[in-house]
Amino acid sequence: MSYLLTLHQDATLTLATTERTVPAQQVQALESALDLAAALQTLTSSARDAAAQAQQAACEQGHRDGFAAGLAQAHHEAAGQIAAALQSLAHQHQHQREELRSALVTLATAMVRCIASALAPDQVVTALALQAFEQVVPPQPVRLRLPAELVEPVRAQLATRELPMPVQCLADTEIHGLDCVVESQAGALLAGLDTVLASAAQRIETSQRQMAAPEARAA
Protein backbone atom coordinates (compact mmCIF):
# COMPACT_ATOMS: atom_id res chain seq x y z
CA MET A 1 0.00 0.00 0.00
CA SER A 2 1.46 3.36 -1.13
CA TYR A 3 1.63 6.36 1.16
CA LEU A 4 1.57 10.05 0.11
CA LEU A 5 2.49 12.85 2.53
CA THR A 6 1.27 16.28 1.39
CA LEU A 7 3.70 19.00 2.36
CA HIS A 8 2.06 21.97 0.52
CA GLN A 9 -1.17 22.36 -1.43
CA ASP A 10 -3.06 25.30 -2.93
CA ALA A 11 -4.95 26.11 -6.11
CA THR A 12 -1.76 26.40 -8.19
CA LEU A 13 0.83 24.05 -6.64
CA THR A 14 0.99 20.82 -4.61
CA LEU A 15 4.16 19.35 -2.92
CA ALA A 16 4.04 15.77 -1.64
CA THR A 17 6.35 12.87 -0.71
CA THR A 18 5.96 9.12 -0.31
CA GLU A 19 8.12 9.17 2.81
CA ARG A 20 6.47 9.13 6.23
CA THR A 21 9.14 11.41 7.60
CA VAL A 22 11.47 13.94 6.08
CA PRO A 23 15.13 13.17 6.64
CA ALA A 24 17.10 15.88 8.45
CA GLN A 25 19.40 16.43 5.50
CA GLN A 26 16.34 17.25 3.31
CA VAL A 27 14.67 19.69 5.69
CA GLN A 28 16.55 22.72 4.34
CA ALA A 29 15.73 21.74 0.75
CA LEU A 30 12.12 21.22 1.77
CA GLU A 31 11.93 24.62 3.40
CA SER A 32 13.45 26.21 0.26
CA ALA A 33 10.88 24.38 -1.83
CA LEU A 34 8.07 25.62 0.41
CA ASP A 35 9.41 29.20 0.25
CA LEU A 36 9.63 28.90 -3.52
CA ALA A 37 6.05 27.59 -3.63
CA ALA A 38 4.86 30.56 -1.55
CA ALA A 39 6.74 33.00 -3.76
CA LEU A 40 5.32 31.33 -6.84
CA GLN A 41 1.82 31.57 -5.41
CA THR A 42 2.32 35.28 -4.69
CA LEU A 43 3.69 35.89 -8.19
CA THR A 44 0.84 33.95 -9.76
CA SER A 45 -1.73 35.88 -7.73
CA SER A 46 -0.08 39.21 -8.66
CA ALA A 47 0.02 38.24 -12.33
CA ARG A 48 -3.64 37.24 -12.17
CA ASP A 49 -4.59 40.55 -10.54
CA ALA A 50 -2.50 42.52 -13.03
CA ALA A 51 -4.11 40.68 -15.93
CA ALA A 52 -7.58 41.37 -14.52
CA GLN A 53 -6.77 45.05 -14.02
CA ALA A 54 -5.33 45.29 -17.53
CA GLN A 55 -8.43 43.65 -18.95
CA GLN A 56 -10.71 45.99 -17.02
CA ALA A 57 -8.64 49.02 -18.08
CA ALA A 58 -8.75 47.86 -21.70
CA CYS A 59 -12.52 47.46 -21.51
CA GLU A 60 -12.95 50.91 -19.96
CA GLN A 61 -10.63 52.49 -22.53
CA GLY A 62 -12.46 50.71 -25.32
CA HIS A 63 -15.73 51.99 -23.93
CA ARG A 64 -14.38 55.53 -23.76
CA ASP A 65 -12.90 55.32 -27.25
CA GLY A 66 -16.11 53.86 -28.60
CA PHE A 67 -18.16 56.56 -26.88
CA ALA A 68 -15.90 59.29 -28.21
CA ALA A 69 -16.00 57.84 -31.71
CA GLY A 70 -19.76 57.44 -31.53
CA LEU A 71 -20.16 60.99 -30.23
CA ALA A 72 -17.95 62.36 -33.01
CA GLN A 73 -19.93 60.39 -35.59
CA ALA A 74 -23.20 61.67 -34.11
CA HIS A 75 -21.92 65.25 -34.25
CA HIS A 76 -20.84 64.77 -37.86
CA GLU A 77 -24.19 63.30 -38.86
CA ALA A 78 -26.08 66.02 -36.98
CA ALA A 79 -24.03 68.73 -38.69
CA GLY A 80 -24.79 67.17 -42.06
CA GLN A 81 -28.51 66.98 -41.28
CA ILE A 82 -28.57 70.60 -40.11
CA ALA A 83 -26.74 71.75 -43.23
CA ALA A 84 -29.14 69.80 -45.44
CA ALA A 85 -32.13 71.27 -43.59
CA LEU A 86 -30.79 74.81 -43.95
CA GLN A 87 -30.14 74.28 -47.64
CA SER A 88 -33.64 72.90 -48.11
CA LEU A 89 -35.11 75.91 -46.30
CA ALA A 90 -33.04 78.26 -48.47
CA HIS A 91 -34.30 76.55 -51.63
CA GLN A 92 -37.88 76.68 -50.39
CA HIS A 93 -37.47 80.35 -49.51
CA GLN A 94 -36.03 81.08 -52.97
CA HIS A 95 -38.85 79.16 -54.63
CA GLN A 96 -41.45 81.04 -52.60
CA ARG A 97 -39.81 84.36 -53.49
CA GLU A 98 -39.92 83.47 -57.17
CA GLU A 99 -43.58 82.52 -56.91
CA LEU A 100 -44.33 85.77 -55.08
CA ARG A 101 -42.37 87.77 -57.67
CA SER A 102 -44.32 86.13 -60.49
CA ALA A 103 -47.60 86.77 -58.68
CA LEU A 104 -46.74 90.45 -58.18
CA VAL A 105 -45.87 90.87 -61.86
CA THR A 106 -49.13 89.18 -62.84
CA LEU A 107 -51.04 91.41 -60.45
CA ALA A 108 -49.36 94.55 -61.79
CA THR A 109 -50.15 93.70 -65.42
CA ALA A 110 -53.74 92.83 -64.45
CA MET A 111 -54.11 96.22 -62.77
CA VAL A 112 -52.82 98.00 -65.87
CA ARG A 113 -55.26 96.06 -68.04
CA CYS A 114 -58.07 96.95 -65.68
CA ILE A 115 -57.16 100.64 -65.86
CA ALA A 116 -56.84 100.47 -69.66
CA SER A 117 -60.27 98.85 -69.97
CA ALA A 118 -61.78 101.86 -68.21
CA LEU A 119 -60.31 104.27 -70.78
CA ALA A 120 -61.31 104.88 -74.36
CA PRO A 121 -59.31 102.69 -76.78
CA ASP A 122 -57.99 105.72 -78.67
CA GLN A 123 -56.63 107.18 -75.40
CA VAL A 124 -54.79 103.95 -74.59
CA VAL A 125 -53.32 103.60 -78.10
CA THR A 126 -52.29 107.27 -78.12
CA ALA A 127 -50.46 106.82 -74.82
CA LEU A 128 -48.74 103.69 -76.15
CA ALA A 129 -47.70 105.47 -79.34
CA LEU A 130 -46.28 108.45 -77.46
CA GLN A 131 -44.18 106.08 -75.35
CA ALA A 132 -42.95 104.29 -78.48
CA PHE A 133 -41.98 107.58 -80.14
CA GLU A 134 -39.47 108.18 -77.32
CA GLN A 135 -37.61 105.03 -78.39
CA VAL A 136 -37.06 106.25 -81.96
CA VAL A 137 -33.53 107.65 -81.88
CA PRO A 138 -32.62 109.92 -83.48
CA PRO A 139 -36.03 111.58 -84.01
CA GLN A 140 -37.24 110.99 -87.56
CA PRO A 141 -40.55 110.79 -89.45
CA VAL A 142 -42.58 107.70 -88.48
CA ARG A 143 -45.71 105.88 -89.62
CA LEU A 144 -48.16 104.76 -86.95
CA ARG A 145 -50.15 101.72 -88.04
CA LEU A 146 -53.27 100.99 -86.00
CA PRO A 147 -56.82 99.61 -86.30
CA ALA A 148 -58.90 101.46 -88.84
CA GLU A 149 -61.51 102.59 -86.32
CA LEU A 150 -58.82 104.30 -84.21
CA VAL A 151 -57.03 106.23 -86.98
CA GLU A 152 -59.05 109.44 -86.74
CA PRO A 153 -59.42 109.56 -82.93
CA VAL A 154 -55.70 108.91 -82.44
CA ARG A 155 -54.74 111.42 -85.13
CA ALA A 156 -56.90 114.03 -83.38
CA GLN A 157 -55.27 113.39 -80.02
CA LEU A 158 -51.76 113.49 -81.48
CA ALA A 159 -52.59 116.84 -83.07
CA THR A 160 -52.97 118.33 -79.59
CA ARG A 161 -49.47 117.19 -78.55
CA GLU A 162 -46.03 118.55 -79.26
CA LEU A 163 -44.41 115.64 -81.06
CA PRO A 164 -40.62 115.27 -81.53
CA MET A 165 -41.18 114.03 -85.10
CA PRO A 166 -43.72 114.01 -87.91
CA VAL A 167 -46.26 111.17 -87.52
CA GLN A 168 -48.41 109.64 -90.25
CA CYS A 169 -51.36 107.56 -88.99
CA LEU A 170 -52.29 104.62 -91.22
CA ALA A 171 -55.04 102.03 -90.96
CA ASP A 172 -53.92 98.39 -90.90
CA THR A 173 -56.52 95.64 -91.20
CA GLU A 174 -54.17 93.12 -89.57
CA ILE A 175 -53.96 95.15 -86.37
CA HIS A 176 -56.76 94.90 -83.84
CA GLY A 177 -57.74 95.96 -80.35
CA LEU A 178 -55.16 98.03 -78.52
CA ASP A 179 -52.24 97.12 -80.78
CA CYS A 180 -50.21 99.53 -82.88
CA VAL A 181 -46.90 99.53 -84.77
CA VAL A 182 -44.44 102.41 -85.15
CA GLU A 183 -42.40 102.22 -88.36
CA SER A 184 -39.30 104.27 -89.20
CA GLN A 185 -36.16 103.93 -91.23
CA ALA A 186 -34.67 102.09 -88.22
CA GLY A 187 -37.36 99.38 -88.39
CA ALA A 188 -40.74 98.47 -86.89
CA LEU A 189 -41.54 98.78 -83.20
CA LEU A 190 -44.48 96.84 -81.74
CA ALA A 191 -46.21 99.18 -79.32
CA GLY A 192 -49.47 97.37 -78.46
CA LEU A 193 -50.67 96.97 -74.89
CA ASP A 194 -49.93 93.24 -74.73
CA THR A 195 -46.42 93.75 -76.09
CA VAL A 196 -45.65 96.61 -73.73
CA LEU A 197 -46.95 94.72 -70.66
CA ALA A 198 -44.99 91.56 -71.58
CA SER A 199 -41.81 93.58 -72.03
CA ALA A 200 -42.33 95.43 -68.74
CA ALA A 201 -42.99 92.16 -66.88
CA GLN A 202 -39.83 90.62 -68.31
CA ARG A 203 -37.76 93.65 -67.27
CA ILE A 204 -39.19 93.52 -63.74
CA GLU A 205 -38.46 89.80 -63.37
CA THR A 206 -34.92 90.24 -64.70
CA SER A 207 -34.25 93.12 -62.31
CA GLN A 208 -35.60 91.20 -59.32
CA ARG A 209 -33.55 88.09 -60.19
CA GLN A 210 -30.40 90.21 -60.37
CA MET A 211 -31.20 91.69 -56.96
CA ALA A 212 -31.88 88.24 -55.49
CA ALA A 213 -28.75 86.61 -56.96
CA PRO A 214 -26.29 87.95 -54.30
CA GLU A 215 -28.62 86.77 -51.52
CA ALA A 216 -28.89 83.30 -53.07
CA ARG A 217 -25.09 83.02 -53.33
CA ALA A 218 -24.72 84.14 -49.70
CA ALA A 219 -27.24 81.51 -48.61
C-alpha positions, 0 to 999 in steps of 0.5 A, spaced: 500 500 500 502 506 497 503 512 502 503 520 500 504 525 505 502 532 502 507 538 504 504 543 501 497 544 497 493 550 494 490 552 487 496 552 483 501 548 486 501 541 490 508 538 494 508 531 496 512 525 498 511 518 499 516 518 505 512 518 512 518 522 515 522 527 512 530 526 513 534 531 516 538 532 510 532 534 506 529 539 511 533 545 508 531 543 501 524 542 503 523 549 506 526 552 500 521 548 496 516 551 500 518 558 500 519 557 492 512 555 492 509 561 496 513 565 492 510 562 486 503 563 489 504 570 490 507 571 483 501 567 480 496 571 484 499 578 482 500 576 475 492 574 475 490 581 478 495 585 473 491 581 468 484 582 470 486 590 471 489 590 464 483 587 462 478 591 465 482 598 463 482 595 456 474 594 456 474 601 460 478 604 454 475 601 449 468 603 452 471 611 452 474 610 445 467 607 442 463 613 446 468 618 443 468 615 436 460 614 436 459 621 439 464 624 433 460 620 428 453 623 431 456 630 431 458 629 424 451 626 422 447 632 426 451 637 422 450 634 415 442 633 417 442 641 419 446 643 413 441 639 409 435 642 412 438 649 412 439 648 404 432 645 403 429 651 407 433 656 403 431 653 396 424 653 399 425 660 400 427 662 394 422 658 390 417 662 394 420 668 393 420 666 385 412 665 386 411 671 389 415 675 384 411 672 379 404 673 382 406 680 383 408 681 376 401 678 374 397 682 379 401 689 376 399 687 369 392 685 371 391 692 374 394 695 368 389 692 363 383 693 368 385 701 368 386 700 360 379 697 360 376 703 363 379 708 358 377 709 351 381 705 346 384 711 342 386 714 349 390 707 350 393 707 343 395 714 343 399 713 350 402 707 347 404 710 341 407 716 345 411 712 349 414 708 343 416 715 339 421 716 345 424 710 343 425 712 336 432 715 336 434 719 333 427 723 331 425 721 324 418 721 321 414 715 323 408 711 320 403 709 326 399 703 323 393 701 328 386 699 327 382 702 322 376 705 327 382 708 331 385 712 326 381 718 326 381 719 334 388 717 335 390 722 329 386 728 333 389 726 339 396 726 337 394 733 333 394 736 340 401 734 342 407 737 341 411 731 337 418 730 336 417 728 329 412 728 324 407 722 324 403 719 319 397 715 322 395 709 317 389 704 318 392 696 318 386 691 317 391 686 320 392 690 327 386 689 332 384 691 339 389 696 342 395 694 338 399 699 334 406 699 330 411 704 329 415 704 323 421 708 321 427 707 317 430 704 323 425 698 323 418 696 326 416 697 333 411 693 336 407 698 341 401 694 343 398 693 350 400 686 350 407 687 347 408 693 352 406 689 358 410 683 356 416 687 355 415 690 362 414 684 366 420 681 363 424 687 365 421 687 372 423 679 373 430 680 370 431 686 375 428 682 381 432 676 379 439 680 379 437 683 386 436 676 389 442 673 386 447 675 391 442 673 396 442 666 393 449 666 393 450 668 400 445 663 402 
